[in-house]
Amino acid sequence: MEQTGGRTNAVLAKLTVVGDLLLLQLTFLVLSAGIVTLFPAAIALQRMVPEAISQERTGLMRMYFREFGWAFKRFWLSGLGLYVGGVMLAFGLVFWANATGPARIFALVILIPLTGMIVGLYLSGLAVLRDAGDDATLKTVFRQANLFLLRRSLAVAGGVVMLLTWFALASQVPTLLVIGSGLVPALIAYWLGGGRRQTETTPPESEEKDSGDVSI
């Protein structure tokens, strides 16, 4: 009887996590309707994914809107630039993919790796923004994202493949965009970042290595 009750509680806990993640995704869709709010909404979603998975805090939506306000104040302009650059890059890929002649091959040889690098940098940025402090700036986040990309290049490459594969599926089944347009990149970046968000009780690895207890 106790074993059955334990399984029921485990199932309910997993359903609660799924429900919270979908609620965050729907909120992301609403907030990202304005172009300037797209990137701040994605940052807020990324920073709330660990909270939704751990289920250690209540008031998830209140925390999400607080994170959104923080991200909007700091990153709305860079987010707008990222959106415009992404649209231009997508247009260039579509244009040259349907063009003819030797210039098409040359352009795609440049654009395809460039797209992969930009997507990888975006995922790396989301991964480091998860633990970014309240004083984070575009400059510090960009520097940390570059270091993250260099240190975990193989994992990030795998994340890029997963994300592009998902978008290819979503292009055939548009309903998937409603379910995971913001959630799928956030979950991939969550995996790249190593899971749970660092808190005051879980110090970064670098701090542990710098402690005086380490001996040679």
C-alpha positions in Angstrom: 0.0 0.0 0.0 2.8 2.4 0.9 4.7 1.5 -2.3 1.6 2.3 -4.3 1.2 5.6 -2.5 4.9 6.4 -3.2 4.5 5.8 -6.9 1.4 8.0 -7.0 3.2 10.8 -5.3 6.1 10.5 -7.7 3.8 10.6 -10.7 2.0 13.6 -9.2 5.3 15.4 -8.6 6.4 14.8 -12.2 3.1 16.1 -13.5 3.5 19.2 -11.4 6.9 19.9 -12.9 5.5 19.4 -16.4 2.5 21.6 -15.6 4.8 24.4 -14.3 7.1 24.2 -17.3 4.1 24.5 -19.7 2.7 27.4 -17.7 6.1 29.2 -18.1 6.1 28.4 -21.8 2.6 29.9 -22.2 3.6 33.0 -20.3 6.7 33.3 -22.5 4.5 33.2 -25.6 2.3 36.0 -24.3 5.2 38.2 -23.2 7.3 37.6 -26.4 4.4 38.9 -28.6 6.2 42.2 -28.6 9.5 42.0 -30.4 11.4 43.9 -27.8 10.2 41.6 -25.1 11.2 38.4 -26.8 14.8 38.1 -25.5 13.9 39.2 -21.9 11.1 36.7 -21.8 13.5 34.0 -22.9 16.0 35.0 -20.2 13.3 35.0 -17.5 12.2 31.5 -18.7 15.7 30.2 -18.6 16.3 31.5 -15.0 13.0 29.9 -13.9 13.5 26.5 -15.4 15.6 25.2 -12.4 13.0 26.5 -10.0 10.2 24.7 -11.8 12.2 21.5 -11.9 13.4 21.5 -8.3 9.9 22.6 -6.9 11.8 24.1 -4.0 9.9 27.4 -4.0 6.4 28.7 -4.4 5.1 31.7 -6.3 6.7 30.6 -9.6 4.9 33.2 -11.7 5.7 36.1 -9.3 9.4 35.1 -9.6 9.1 34.9 -13.4 7.7 38.4 -13.8 10.4 39.7 -11.4 13.1 38.0 -13.6 11.4 39.4 -16.7 11.5 43.0 -15.3 15.2 42.5 -14.5 16.1 41.1 -17.9 14.1 43.8 -19.8 15.9 46.6 -18.1 19.3 45.2 -18.9 19.0 43.3 -22.2 16.0 44.6 -24.3 18.2 46.6 -26.7 20.6 43.7 -27.3 17.7 41.3 -27.6 16.2 43.5 -30.3 19.6 43.4 -32.2 19.7 39.7 -31.8 16.2 39.4 -33.2 17.0 41.6 -36.2 20.3 39.7 -36.9 18.5 36.4 -36.6 15.8 37.4 -39.1 18.5 38.6 -41.6 20.5 35.4 -41.2 17.4 33.3 -41.7 16.5 35.3 -44.8 20.0 34.9 -46.2 19.9 31.1 -45.6 16.6 30.8 -47.4 17.7 33.0 -50.2 20.9 31.2 -51.0 19.4 27.8 -50.5 17.0 28.5 -53.3 19.5 30.3 -55.5 21.5 28.8 -58.4 25.1 29.1 -59.5 28.5 28.7 -57.8 27.9 31.7 -55.6 25.2 29.7 -53.8 27.7 27.0 -52.6 30.2 29.7 -51.5 27.5 31.6 -49.5 26.1 28.4 -47.8 29.6 27.3 -46.9 29.9 30.6 -44.9 26.4 30.9 -43.6 25.8 27.4 -42.3 28.8 27.3 -40.0 28.1 30.9 -39.0 24.5 30.0 -38.0 25.7 27.0 -36.0 28.2 29.3 -34.1 25.6 31.9 -33.4 23.1 29.3 -32.1 25.8 27.8 -30.0 26.7 31.2 -28.5 23.0 31.8 -27.9 22.7 28.5 -26.0 25.9 29.3 -24.1 24.5 32.7 -23.2 21.3 31.2 -21.8 23.4 28.7 -19.8 25.5 31.4 -18.1 22.5 33.7 -17.6 20.9 31.1 -15.4 23.4 31.9 -12.7 24.1 35.5 -13.6 24.0 38.0 -10.8 21.7 41.0 -10.6 24.6 43.2 -11.7 25.2 41.3 -15.0 25.7 43.3 -18.1 25.8 42.4 -21.8 29.6 42.6 -21.8 30.1 40.2 -18.8 27.5 37.8 -20.2 29.1 37.8 -23.6 32.5 37.1 -22.1 31.2 34.3 -20.0 29.3 32.8 -22.9 32.4 32.8 -25.0 34.4 31.0 -22.3 31.6 28.5 -21.8 31.5 27.8 -25.6 35.2 27.2 -25.6 35.2 24.9 -22.6 32.2 22.9 -23.5 32.4 23.0 -27.3 31.4 19.4 -27.9 28.4 19.6 -25.6 27.3 22.9 -27.1 27.6 21.4 -30.6 25.3 18.6 -29.5 22.9 21.2 -28.2 22.9 23.0 -31.5 22.1 19.8 -33.4 19.3 19.1 -31.0 17.8 22.6 -31.3 18.0 22.7 -35.1 16.5 19.2 -35.3 13.7 20.3 -33.1 13.1 23.4 -35.3 13.1 21.2 -38.4 10.4 19.1 -36.8 8.5 22.2 -35.7 8.5 23.5 -39.3 6.5 20.4 -40.2 4.3 20.4 -37.1 3.7 24.1 -36.1 1.9 23.0 -33.0 5.3 22.2 -31.5 6.2 25.9 -31.5 3.4 26.6 -29.1 4.6 23.8 -26.8 8.3 24.4 -26.9 9.4 27.6 -28.7 11.0 29.0 -25.6 11.0 25.9 -23.4 13.1 23.6 -25.7 16.1 26.1 -25.9 15.8 26.7 -22.2 15.9 23.0 -21.3 18.9 22.4 -23.7 20.7 25.3 -22.0 19.7 23.9 -18.6 21.3 20.6 -19.5 24.4 22.3 -20.9 24.7 24.3 -17.6 24.8 21.1 -15.5 21.3 21.1 -14.0 20.4 22.9 -10.9 20.8 26.7 -10.5 23.6 27.7 -8.1 22.5 29.3 -4.9 24.1 30.6 -1.7 24.0 27.1 -0.3 25.6 25.5 -3.4 28.7 27.5 -4.1 30.3 27.4 -7.6 33.0 24.9 -8.2 35.6 27.6 -8.5 35.0 28.8 -5.0 35.4 25.2 -3.7 38.7 24.9 -5.4 39.9 28.2 -4.0 39.2 27.2 -0.4 42.0 26.8 2.0 41.3 23.1 2.6 42.7 22.2 -0.8 46.1 20.5 -0.6 48.6 19.6 -3.2 
